[in-house]
Structure formats: C-alpha cells, structure tokens
Amino acid sequence: MIGLIDSLTRVSKEEKTVSEYMQSIKTIINNLAIIGHDLTDGEIVVHALNRLTP
C-alpha cells in the first residue's frame, strides 16, 4: 500500500497527454481500492492537481 501511495504522490504529467496522466492516476487509485484503501473525491482531485505544471 505504501508503494502505491508513494506512486500517487510522485506521478507527474511530464510528456504525457492529459488523458494519459489521468489514466495513470486512475490506475493507481483503482489498485488502492482493490486493497481496501479508498480515497475520497477530494483526495483524488488534490493528487491530480498537485502534479500539474502551468
């Protein structure tokens, strides 16, 4: 679980399209849910927006 949470905090858009970036986040969130660590919508939004650059 700690590895997935770490991955979620480190995922970045870099050269990915927005769709690819969001899919990366969705995959990690789904994997967390599988092991019983659900995130609130607010937590998901914060993680998604934190790694975006202008």
Residue pairs with C-beta under 8 A, 6 or more apart in sequence:
1 32
1 35
1 37
4 28
4 31
4 32
4 35
4 37
5 32
5 37
7 28
8 25
8 28
8 29
8 32
8 47
9 47
9 50
10 51
11 21
11 24
11 25
11 28
11 47
11 51
12 21
12 51
13 21
13 51
13 52
13 53
16 24
21 51
21 52
22 48
25 44
25 47
25 48
29 39
29 44
32 38
32 39
33 39
39 47
